[in-house]
Amino acid sequence: MISIKLNIESKRYPNGEPVISELHGKIKAGKITAIIGPSGCGKSTLLNMIAGLETARHREIRFSDDESENRPRIGYIFQTPRLMPWLTTRENLELIGGKGNPAITDLLDAMGILDKQNTYPAALSGGMQRRVSIARAFVYQPDLLLLDEPFTSLDAPTADQLRQLLLAQWRQQQSTMVFVTHDLREAISLADEIWFLSRSPTSVVHTLTVIQPPERLISSNDGRESIDEIASALLVKHPNLLSGETSKTT
């Protein structure tokens, strides 16, 4: 399992304005870490830097297996499914996992889309396309899974169902997972730890450890009540936290 040590300084937009001033922390191996922050603070930029898609002037992103020459296998689920429109559902997975890979059929079945394996993306609903994108990420068997608001724009029941499907696959593979969200309740329901970011230039202004039962808080009525209690207590103590500030009530 992969842990990540982050020491990032001086990441700037193309116009020269800073997006990340200083960000330090450690993402724990085999755990789920959520990242919350105001719009435009650099959450997606941070994921892209972990994935190696963007760089900074001064940075250190160290994975736990740095002793070897190989980077960890990284899966990335974006805000939009980003499926190849000229490929069927199965072919989109084969593009990553290879033809004849038995895991493809297993994943399509687990995600409830085996009957859509020969369907092209344009004929799939938004929720079905997200299922394909999740299956495509897991067929790669990633050591590290990055998710950038993968359930945005979905109706609540569909988003909830996809979260459960995501968790089921994560339990099997035990990848280290880092996901960006604007939804505090979603973060509490899934994550072992939540990082709260400031406005740009970004730094971590608060972290919250969530004690998760084996099935996660999202999976039971009692858990859902706990989610509300944790969220309420946090915002009473830090009412402006979701805006990137930790000022307390007086």
Backbone hydrogen bonds, N-H to C=O, Kabsch-Sander energy under -0.5 kcal/mol:
donor,donor_aa,acceptor,acceptor_aa,energy
2,I,143,D,-0.6
4,I,27,I,-2.1
5,K,62,R,-2.8
6,L,4,I,-0.5
6,L,25,G,-3.3
7,N,60,E,-2.5
8,I,23,L,-2.7
9,E,58,H,-3.0
10,S,21,S,-1.1
11,K,20,I,-2.2
12,R,10,S,-0.6
13,Y,17,E,-3.5
16,G,13,Y,-2.3
19,V,11,K,-3.2
20,I,11,K,-2.1
21,S,202,T,-1.1
22,E,202,T,-1.4
23,L,8,I,-2.6
25,G,6,L,-1.9
27,I,4,I,-3.0
28,K,26,K,-0.5
30,G,2,I,-0.5
31,K,28,K,-1.4
33,T,31,K,-0.6
33,T,177,M,-2.9
34,A,193,E,-2.6
35,I,179,F,-2.5
36,I,195,W,-2.9
41,C,38,P,-1.6
46,L,42,G,-2.3
47,L,43,K,-2.0
48,N,44,S,-2.6
49,M,45,T,-2.1
50,I,46,L,-2.1
51,A,47,L,-2.3
52,G,48,N,-0.6
52,G,49,M,-0.6
53,L,48,N,-2.9
54,E,48,N,-1.1
57,R,10,S,-1.4
58,H,9,E,-1.4
60,E,7,N,-2.1
62,R,5,K,-2.5
62,R,60,E,-0.5
63,F,61,I,-0.5
64,S,3,S,-1.6
66,D,63,F,-1.6
68,S,65,D,-2.1
74,I,72,P,-0.6
75,G,73,R,-0.5
75,G,144,L,-2.7
77,I,146,L,-3.0
78,F,76,Y,-0.6
87,L,84,M,-2.0
89,T,116,K,-0.5
89,T,119,T,-1.7
90,R,117,Q,-2.7
92,N,88,T,-2.3
93,L,89,T,-1.4
94,E,90,R,-2.5
95,L,91,E,-1.7
96,I,93,L,-1.0
97,G,93,L,-3.4
98,G,94,E,-2.2
101,N,98,G,-1.3
104,I,101,N,-1.6
105,T,101,N,-0.6
106,D,102,P,-1.6
107,L,103,A,-2.6
108,L,104,I,-2.7
109,D,105,T,-2.2
110,A,106,D,-2.5
111,M,107,L,-2.4
112,G,109,D,-1.3
113,I,108,L,-2.9
114,L,108,L,-0.7
116,K,113,I,-1.6
117,Q,114,L,-1.4
119,T,116,K,-1.9
123,A,120,Y,-1.9
124,L,121,P,-2.1
129,Q,125,S,-2.5
130,R,126,G,-1.9
131,R,127,G,-1.7
132,V,128,M,-2.0
133,S,129,Q,-2.2
134,I,130,R,-2.2
135,A,131,R,-2.6
136,R,132,V,-2.7
137,A,133,S,-1.7
138,F,134,I,-2.1
139,V,135,A,-2.0
140,Y,136,R,-0.7
140,Y,137,A,-0.6
141,Q,138,F,-1.7
143,D,73,R,-2.0
144,L,73,R,-2.3
145,L,176,T,-3.1
146,L,75,G,-3.1
146,L,144,L,-0.5
147,L,178,V,-2.4
148,D,77,I,-2.7
149,E,147,L,-0.8
149,E,180,V,-1.8
152,T,149,E,-1.3
154,L,151,F,-1.4
159,A,155,D,-2.7
160,D,156,A,-2.5
161,Q,157,P,-2.2
162,L,158,T,-2.3
163,R,159,A,-2.1
164,Q,160,D,-1.8
165,L,161,Q,-2.0
166,L,162,L,-2.6
167,L,163,R,-2.5
168,A,164,Q,-2.1
169,Q,165,L,-1.8
170,W,166,L,-2.4
171,R,167,L,-2.7
172,Q,168,A,-1.2
173,Q,169,Q,-2.1
174,Q,170,W,-3.8
176,T,143,D,-2.5
177,M,31,K,-2.6
178,V,145,L,-2.6
179,F,33,T,-2.5
180,V,147,L,-2.9
181,T,35,I,-2.1
184,L,182,H,-0.8
187,A,183,D,-2.2
188,I,184,L,-2.5
189,S,185,R,-2.3
190,L,186,E,-1.3
191,A,187,A,-2.8
192,D,32,I,-3.1
193,E,32,I,-1.5
194,I,208,L,-2.5
195,W,34,A,-3.0
196,F,194,I,-0.5
196,F,206,H,-3.0
197,L,36,I,-3.1
197,L,195,W,-0.5
198,S,203,S,-2.4
202,T,19,V,-2.7
205,V,196,F,-2.5
205,V,203,S,-0.6
206,H,196,F,-1.2
208,L,194,I,-2.2
210,V,192,D,-2.6
211,I,209,T,-0.5
212,Q,210,V,-0.9
216,R,213,P,-2.1
218,I,189,S,-1.4
219,S,216,R,-1.7
220,S,217,L,-1.0
224,R,220,S,-2.0
225,E,221,N,-1.8
226,S,222,D,-2.0
227,I,223,G,-2.2
228,D,224,R,-1.8
229,E,225,E,-2.1
230,I,226,S,-2.9
231,A,227,I,-2.5
232,S,228,D,-2.5
233,A,229,E,-2.5
234,L,230,I,-2.2
235,L,231,A,-2.2
236,V,232,S,-1.8
237,K,233,A,-1.7
238,H,234,L,-2.7
240,N,247,S,-0.7
241,L,238,H,-1.9
243,S,240,N,-1.2
244,G,241,L,-1.9
245,E,240,N,-2.1
